[in-house]
Amino acid sequence: MTIRSINSQAKTLPEIANLANVDAEDQIIPAGDKRNVFNAGNQMWHTDSSFKRVPALASLLSGREVPPEGGETQWASMRVAYARLPVDLQRFLESKVAIHSFEYSRGLVGDELLTPEHAAQVPPVPQALVRANPAHGRKAYYVASHACEIVGMPTGEARALIRDLLELATRPELVYTHRWQLGDLVMWDNRCTLHRGRPWDESKYRRVMHRTTVAGEGPTAPR
C-alpha cells in the first residue's frame, strides 16, 4: 500500500509549521534520531502553546502526506470533563494557577532534548487552571503535558491532581480519534481541547502535517 501525498514538499509560509518525519533532503529521518524523539512529545496530551505567556487560541492541522496506518490524531474536551466534576472540586480549581513548562514536558520524553539556550527561550509560565469562554461563559479546566505545578500546592499533590484531571478528560468514551485522509483539515479551540498524535511506523511511512496556530488575546493569569 502506498503512502498518500499532496504537495508535501512545496515551500511553506513562515506562519505554517511543517511537522514531519522527513528531513530537508526529503529523506525519512532514521528511527531513534533525536528529532523524532523530540517530536514524540506531541504524542502526549497537550494544548498548543500552553507553555507560552499568551497561549494559543486555535490551531489548524492538515494532512499533506498520510501513512496508510497509524498516525491518527485524538481530541478530548476539558469543557465536558469540567462539567462532570463535583461542584466542590470545581470551586477548588477556580482560583488556582498552574505552571506550564516546555522543558518539563520534553523531559518526560527524553533527557537533554533542549539545549540550555532553547530552554531559556521558553521559561515556565503561569496559566489559569479554569478558563471561561468569553462568548458564552462555559468553563473548562486547562491542563496539559506542559503543566507541572499548581501554585500553593506541594509538587507531588499538584502533579497527581493534574494527572487525575487529564485522565478524566481523556477517558476512551470521551475521545475522538481522527484517521487522516489526504487533504483533511481539522480546526480546534485550544482553550478547552486537549489533543495528541498517535504513533506510526516512522521508519517505513512518511507523515507530513502542516499546522497553523492562532495566538490568544493575552495572558490567562497574573505573573
N, C-alpha and C positions, 0 to 999 in steps of 0.2 A: 504494500500500500504506500503510495507516495504522499509526501507532505503537501499541504495546500499553501499556496503563496500568492500574495498580491503586492507587487511593487515594494517589497520589503527593503530593497537597497536604495530606494530613492532618498536623496538627502532630506533630512528632517529639519524643520524650523527650530530655532533655539527654544521656543515655547513647548516643544514636544520632546518628551523623554523617550529614548529608544531602549526598551527593556528586552534584552535578547541574550541567548547563549551563543551568539555569533560575534566574532571579533572584527576589527577594522579591515581585515583582509578577506572577509566573507567566509571564514572557516569556523567550524564548530569549536568552541572553547573546550579543551580537554577536561575530562572528569577529574574532580579534585582540585582544579585550578582555583586560586584564591578568589577570582572574580565570581565564579559560580557559588562558592561558599558564602561570599558576601551577599549575593542576591538571594540566597536561601532564606535570609531574614524576611523576605516578602511572603514566605510560607507560614509565618506566624500571624495570628490575628492582630490587625492594626487598623488605624485610621491614618490617612496620608497627612504627613507634616505635623502630627501632634507634638513632635519634638521641636517645633518652631514656636517662637513667641506668638506669632499670628498663624494659627493652624489653617489647614485647607478647608474651604467651604464645600467644594465639589471636585470630583475627578471624572475624566472621560478616558476610557480604555478601549482600544480597538485591536483586533487580531489581524496582523499582517502576514505572518506565517504561523500555521496552526498544526501541531502534531496530531497524528491520527488517533492517538490515545494518550490519556493523561493531560496534565497542564490546565486543568479546569480552574476557574476562579469561584470562590464561595463568598456569600454575603450573609450578614446577620444583623438584626435591628436591636440596638440598645434602647430604643424607644419602647418597643414591645416588652423587652426584658425589664425596664424600669417600671412599667405599668403593672407588672406581675409581682413586684416586690411588696412585702408587708409595709404598711404605712409608716411604722416606726423606723424601719430601715431607710425608707425614702427620706424621712426627716433627718435621720443621722447623716445621710450623704449630702444633703442640701448645701450645707455651709463648708464642705470640705474642699480642699485644693490638693490635687495630685501633682507630682513632679514627673515630667516626661523626659527621657534621656535617650538619644540615639546611640550613644556609646554603650549604655546599659543593654539595650535590645540587641545590638550586634554582638555584644559579649556573650549573649546566650547562644549564639550560633558558633562562634569560634574565638579563640584568643588572638589579640593583637590585629584585628581586622582593620582598625582605624589607626592611622598614624597620630602622634600627638598633635600635629598641625591640623589634621582633619577634625579631631575631637575638639580642639579649641574653637573651631568654627561653629560647632553645634553644641553649645553648653546646655545643661539641663534647664528646663523652663517650667513655670507653673501653669496648670490648666484647671479650670473649674471642674469638679467631679460631676456636677449636674449642670446640664445646659438646656435652656428652653428655646424652642423655635420662635423667633420674633414675630412670625406671621400669624401663628395660631396658639402659641403658648404651651404646646405639648412638650413634655420634658423627656430627656434621655440621660442616662449616666454616660460618662465619657472616659473610657479606659482603653488600653491597647497594650501591645507588647512593649511599647516605649515607657509605659507607666511603671515607676519603680519605687515611689514613696508616696505617702499621704501626710501632708503637713500636720504635726501634732500627734502622730501615731508612731509607735515603735516600728522599725523597718519590717520585722517578721510579721507582725499583725497586719501591717499595711499590704504587704505582698500577698498574704493569704486572702485578704479581702478582695484584692484586685483579681486574683486567680478565680475566686468564687464568682465574682461578677462576670468575668469572661466566660466561665463555664455555663452560667445561667443563660447568657445571651446566645451561646453557640450550641445549645442542645440540638441534636440531629433534626428534630422535627421543626426547628425554627430556622434552619439554614437553607438558603437557596444555592444550588450548585449550577453554574453556567458551563455547559460544554460548548466550547468555542467552535463556531463555523467561520469560514473565511469572510472577512469584511465586517464581522459583528462589531457593533459599538455599544458599550454599556456606560451609563452615566449614573452617579450616585451622590448622596449627601453625606459627606464625611463627618458632619456634626453629630450624627446619630447612628451611623452604619459602620460596622466592622467588615473587613474583608481579608482574604488571604488567597494566595496562589497554591495550587496543588502540584505535587511532583510529577515528573515525566522522565522518560529515558533521555537524559540530556546528551549522552554520548552518541545517540542514534538519531534523534529527531531535533530539527531546528524549531525554535519558538521565538518569534519576534512580535512584540507588542508595542504599540505607541500609546503613550499616556500624556494627557494634559491635565494639570492641576490648577484649580481656581482658588486663589487666596481668599481667606476670610476678611472681615471688615476690621478686626482689631483683636487685641488680647482678650482672653476669656477670664483672666484672674489678675489681681494686682501682683506686683513683684514681692 
